[in-house]
Amino acid sequence: MRLALNAITDELRRLKASGVVRVAVSQEGLAALRSSLERRPAETPAKAAASAPRPAPAAPAAAAAAPAAFTLPRGDKRTQWAALLQAVLDDPVCRSKVRPGKKVVLGVGNLDAAIMFVGEAPGAEEEIQGEPFVGPAGQLLNRMISGMALSRADVYIGNIMNWRPDLPAGEDGVQTGNRPPTEAEMAHCLPYLRAQIEIVNP
């Protein structure tokens, strides 16, 4: 029962983070939930307090100060992009925000593209692969690009953020859901996005 409630709670948090403010629930669903709660044995207040799960710690406040001004080196676009990638990989704030086994995310695609897509922040699939828009939103974007008679290789795709904004992880250590980045987090990453725009010059 607890696993099911945790799954529902996680999904409601994900929906809220994506901007959903109302969720439709059928009468049958409400009746089933009430019924399952009524079947649970009564607990004394002391036992309930002892067995209640401890609340997860709040997501750490973003202490991301704006990075030092990043200046693109002289050279061609590939040289500049490689230098930018190395700067992001070496950025101590970016490195500290990436969970173990995950990757910093920088834009990908054609450095001579006339069209550039910019998303908000990486999600679960993106931080695993280190590439923006590879999850369900990326599949939708690919269909949109195809509808323009282009391919993903014809455009450049990036994000404002270079890491997935963190939420408390579950007992299994896995973060469920996404949250919008804070202004401080975006301010930290914006110089890197501006450098990508300068390199691609869409």
Order of alpha helices (4+ residues) and beta strands (2+ residues): alpha-alpha-alpha-alpha-alpha-beta-beta-alpha-alpha-beta-alpha
